[in-house]
Amino acid sequence: MKMSMSVVPALQRISRPIGAILVDAGKLKAHDIDRVLQAQRQHGMRFGEMAVKLELISPEDVQHALAAQFAFPYLRPSPGERLLSAELETAYEPFGPAAERFRSLRNHLTLHWLNKADRRQMLCVVGVSPSEGRSYLAANLAVVFAQAGERTLLIDANLRKPRVHELFALENRNGLSTLLSGRCGNEAIVHITDLAGLFVLPAGPTPPNPLELLGQIGFADFLGSARASFDVVLIDTPSLSDGEDALLISARVGAALPVARNGHTRVEPLRQFMAEMKAMGIQLPGTVLNTVPSRRAKTR
């Protein structure tokens, strides 16, 4: 089954005044703009600072508007909205220590692995046991790549115990499993519009034959289309203890990022897993020691 994917258009870089951004966000009224501009001319302050001084908006509103102006999208919780998971720390707390660690990892991968000219922009996130934080890491890493302006696709290839759809508050009726079984097309890929260049393909309904689906030529065709259409493709996988899906997917992709959880992952199984991947010719551009807080005990 041959698959194709339309190329996602490049993100537009349009410089917009901070006032217009605040009006579109519902934080200012159109008639407030003239009031702020007049006071700004009198006091020589920046627009955002003046609007805060006039008590029309909060400092957090200014920060969010500046992030939009500089094409650095992040999320703010709003009452009554269906929220993405708080585990997406890079989306909700982009200036916090966790986000800084993910940006450091992104920069390491950019320097030592990412090279679209050499077709090195696809990476599996793998591990040996459950609850190591693979989905947490893959999702947050996808967010920081998107924040850097990269067209980023996050694929949930954990067809046994999928979780990415929960993190992004998505339905899981369609996804990788239904796409590979021919029951849907690329419309299963969801654009996370609040995070600009981020796209997510959920796992879909849990199939009885995950290894067989992932072993089809159709999966290889889909990966080839994804590689051509996106700047970065990250793939969440099941743990090795759940099956050999991660090895199969990593072999197709050619690169993997092993994850270990502090105080949880056993060293020897991880060492053997990494040795097996290297023997198969799978590139390992780094490893991650993940510290998952207790409130995320259910992360996989």
KAHUDA-V211244 format. One record per residue. RES is the residue in three letters. PHI is phi in radians with two decimals (none if undefined). PSI is psi in whole degrees, 0 to 359 (* if undefined). OMEGA is omega in whole degrees, 0 to 359 (none if undefined). Layout:
BEGIN
RES|PHI|PSI|OMEGA ; RES|PHI|PSI|OMEGA
END
This chain:
BEGIN
MET|none|110|182 ; LYS|-1.40|135|180 ; MET|-2.13|147|176 ; SER|-2.35|163|182 ; MET|-2.51|131|177 ; SER|-1.22|143|181 ; VAL|-1.24|131|178 ; VAL|-1.28|128|182 ; PRO|-1.12|151|179 ; ALA|-1.11|148|179 ; LEU|-1.17|136|179 ; GLN|-1.42|137|178 ; ARG|-1.85|97|182 ; ILE|-2.07|120|180 ; SER|-1.36|124|181 ; ARG|-2.18|143|177 ; PRO|-1.06|146|182 ; ILE|-1.09|327|178 ; GLY|-1.08|317|179 ; ALA|-1.13|322|179 ; ILE|-1.12|317|180 ; LEU|-1.18|324|177 ; VAL|-1.15|314|180 ; ASP|-1.09|328|180 ; ALA|-1.43|356|180 ; GLY|1.38|15|181 ; LYS|-1.57|336|176 ; LEU|-2.26|152|171 ; LYS|-1.59|156|181 ; ALA|-1.01|322|181 ; HIS|-1.26|344|177 ; ASP|-1.24|335|184 ; ILE|-1.04|312|181 ; ASP|-1.08|321|179 ; ARG|-1.08|315|180 ; VAL|-1.18|318|181 ; LEU|-1.09|319|179 ; GLN|-1.12|314|179 ; ALA|-1.15|325|180 ; GLN|-1.10|317|179 ; ARG|-1.12|325|182 ; GLN|-1.27|322|188 ; HIS|-1.84|352|178 ; GLY|1.17|30|180 ; MET|-1.76|163|174 ; ARG|-1.20|157|185 ; PHE|-1.00|310|183 ; GLY|-1.10|317|179 ; GLU|-1.09|320|180 ; MET|-1.18|319|180 ; ALA|-1.12|325|176 ; VAL|-1.19|317|180 ; LYS|-1.07|325|178 ; LEU|-1.39|359|178 ; GLU|1.09|33|176 ; LEU|-1.55|331|180 ; ILE|-2.49|174|179 ; SER|-1.80|162|174 ; PRO|-1.00|328|178 ; GLU|-1.15|326|177 ; ASP|-1.11|319|179 ; VAL|-1.12|315|181 ; GLN|-1.04|317|181 ; HIS|-1.16|320|179 ; ALA|-1.15|320|177 ; LEU|-1.11|322|178 ; ALA|-1.09|319|178 ; ALA|-1.15|320|181 ; GLN|-1.11|325|181 ; PHE|-1.71|19|177 ; ALA|0.97|45|178 ; PHE|-2.16|80|188 ; PRO|-1.28|140|170 ; TYR|-2.64|171|189 ; LEU|-1.83|150|172 ; ARG|-2.24|127|179 ; PRO|-1.06|138|176 ; SER|-2.22|136|181 ; PRO|-1.01|136|175 ; GLY|1.52|349|180 ; GLU|-1.53|152|174 ; ARG|-1.37|110|191 ; LEU|-1.54|146|166 ; LEU|-1.21|158|185 ; SER|-1.05|144|176 ; ALA|-1.15|346|176 ; GLU|-1.19|345|176 ; LEU|-1.42|68|186 ; GLU|-1.09|327|180 ; THR|-1.20|337|179 ; ALA|-1.52|323|183 ; TYR|-1.64|330|182 ; GLU|-2.27|66|188 ; PRO|-1.21|349|181 ; PHE|-1.93|11|181 ; GLY|-1.56|175|183 ; PRO|-1.13|324|180 ; ALA|-1.14|316|179 ; ALA|-1.09|323|179 ; GLU|-1.12|322|178 ; ARG|-1.16|320|179 ; PHE|-1.18|323|176 ; ARG|-1.14|323|177 ; SER|-1.10|318|177 ; LEU|-1.14|317|177 ; ARG|-1.00|315|181 ; ASN|-1.15|322|177 ; HIS|-1.07|314|181 ; LEU|-1.16|323|179 ; THR|-1.10|319|182 ; LEU|-1.33|324|190 ; HIS|-1.94|357|182 ; TRP|-2.47|311|189 ; LEU|-1.15|120|177 ; ASN|-2.80|96|185 ; LYS|-1.13|328|179 ; ALA|-1.07|327|178 ; ASP|-1.67|13|180 ; ARG|1.06|34|177 ; ARG|-1.94|76|176 ; GLN|-2.40|16|183 ; MET|-2.15|134|187 ; LEU|-2.58|133|175 ; CYS|-1.62|143|172 ; VAL|-1.80|118|190 ; VAL|-2.25|163|177 ; GLY|-2.92|171|186 ; VAL|-1.70|339|185 ; SER|-2.48|160|179 ; PRO|-1.13|164|173 ; SER|1.10|32|176 ; GLU|-1.65|352|178 ; GLY|1.56|27|181 ; ARG|-1.14|314|181 ; SER|-1.13|319|177 ; TYR|-1.02|314|182 ; LEU|-1.22|315|182 ; ALA|-1.07|318|182 ; ALA|-1.17|314|181 ; ASN|-1.21|325|177 ; LEU|-1.17|322|177 ; ALA|-1.08|320|179 ; VAL|-1.09|314|183 ; VAL|-1.23|330|174 ; PHE|-1.16|318|178 ; ALA|-1.12|322|178 ; GLN|-1.12|336|178 ; ALA|-1.47|4|178 ; GLY|1.61|8|179 ; GLU|-1.51|134|172 ; ARG|-1.23|111|193 ; THR|-2.10|131|175 ; LEU|-2.01|126|174 ; LEU|-1.84|120|181 ; ILE|-1.89|128|173 ; ASP|-1.60|98|178 ; ALA|-1.71|15|173 ; ASN|-1.48|88|183 ; LEU|-1.47|8|179 ; ARG|-1.85|310|180 ; LYS|-2.38|70|186 ; PRO|-1.20|150|182 ; ARG|-2.47|343|185 ; VAL|-1.01|322|181 ; HIS|-1.10|329|177 ; GLU|-1.20|319|181 ; LEU|-1.10|324|183 ; PHE|-1.80|13|177 ; ALA|0.92|48|181 ; LEU|-1.90|152|170 ; GLU|-1.23|155|183 ; ASN|-2.11|28|180 ; ARG|-1.23|323|177 ; ASN|-2.13|153|181 ; GLY|3.06|206|184 ; LEU|-1.05|319|183 ; SER|-1.14|317|180 ; THR|-1.28|329|177 ; LEU|-1.16|315|182 ; LEU|-1.25|335|178 ; SER|-1.55|4|176 ; GLY|1.37|15|183 ; ARG|-1.64|355|174 ; CYS|-2.76|172|179 ; GLY|-2.01|206|184 ; ASN|-1.26|357|174 ; GLU|-1.16|349|176 ; ALA|-1.23|342|177 ; ILE|-1.34|125|185 ; VAL|-1.82|130|175 ; HIS|-1.50|121|176 ; ILE|-1.47|88|192 ; THR|-1.08|328|180 ; ASP|-1.22|345|181 ; LEU|-2.06|31|171 ; ALA|0.92|260|190 ; GLY|-1.49|20|183 ; LEU|-1.75|130|178 ; PHE|-2.22|144|184 ; VAL|-2.28|132|171 ; LEU|-1.92|106|178 ; PRO|-1.13|171|180 ; ALA|-1.29|328|187 ; GLY|1.46|179|180 ; PRO|-1.00|143|182 ; THR|-1.19|119|181 ; PRO|-1.52|162|177 ; PRO|-1.38|348|187 ; ASN|-2.31|61|184 ; PRO|-1.05|317|182 ; LEU|-1.11|322|180 ; GLU|-1.15|318|178 ; LEU|-1.10|315|182 ; LEU|-1.25|340|180 ; GLY|-1.50|354|181 ; GLN|-1.23|153|175 ; ILE|-1.11|335|179 ; GLY|-1.08|327|178 ; PHE|-1.19|319|177 ; ALA|-1.10|320|178 ; ASP|-1.10|317|180 ; PHE|-1.10|317|179 ; LEU|-1.08|322|178 ; GLY|-1.11|319|178 ; SER|-1.16|320|179 ; ALA|-1.13|320|180 ; ARG|-1.08|323|181 ; ALA|-1.35|337|189 ; SER|-1.74|341|185 ; PHE|-2.20|154|177 ; ASP|-1.33|324|181 ; VAL|-2.41|134|176 ; VAL|-2.23|119|178 ; LEU|-1.97|139|186 ; ILE|-2.22|119|175 ; ASP|-1.46|140|185 ; THR|-2.32|162|174 ; PRO|-1.24|162|175 ; SER|-1.23|157|179 ; LEU|-1.07|329|180 ; SER|-1.17|342|179 ; ASP|-1.58|351|182 ; GLY|2.58|177|183 ; GLU|-1.66|22|180 ; ASP|-0.99|316|184 ; ALA|-1.08|322|178 ; LEU|-1.15|317|180 ; LEU|-1.11|314|181 ; ILE|-1.15|316|181 ; SER|-1.10|323|178 ; ALA|-1.12|322|178 ; ARG|-1.20|321|184 ; VAL|-1.39|319|179 ; GLY|1.69|357|181 ; ALA|-2.67|147|181 ; ALA|-2.57|152|177 ; LEU|-2.04|100|180 ; PRO|-1.21|141|181 ; VAL|-2.11|135|173 ; ALA|-2.19|146|178 ; ARG|-1.84|130|182 ; ASN|-1.01|126|179 ; GLY|1.32|10|185 ; HIS|-2.27|311|184 ; THR|-1.34|135|176 ; ARG|-1.44|134|188 ; VAL|-1.16|314|187 ; GLU|-1.14|313|176 ; PRO|-1.03|323|178 ; LEU|-1.16|318|179 ; ARG|-1.07|316|179 ; GLN|-1.14|321|179 ; PHE|-1.07|314|181 ; MET|-1.17|322|178 ; ALA|-1.11|320|179 ; GLU|-1.14|319|179 ; MET|-1.12|317|179 ; LYS|-1.10|320|179 ; ALA|-1.12|333|178 ; MET|-1.48|0|180 ; GLY|1.45|15|180 ; ILE|-1.43|127|180 ; GLN|-1.32|140|177 ; LEU|-2.12|92|184 ; PRO|-1.30|4|178 ; GLY|2.85|175|172 ; THR|-2.31|156|183 ; VAL|-2.18|127|171 ; LEU|-1.67|109|189 ; ASN|-1.71|130|173 ; THR|-1.90|104|183 ; VAL|-1.70|117|180 ; PRO|-1.02|157|183 ; SER|-1.04|330|181 ; ARG|-1.22|351|176 ; ARG|-1.92|33|185 ; ALA|-1.06|338|183 ; LYS|-1.57|1|181 ; THR|-1.16|149|180 ; ARG|-2.18|*|none
END
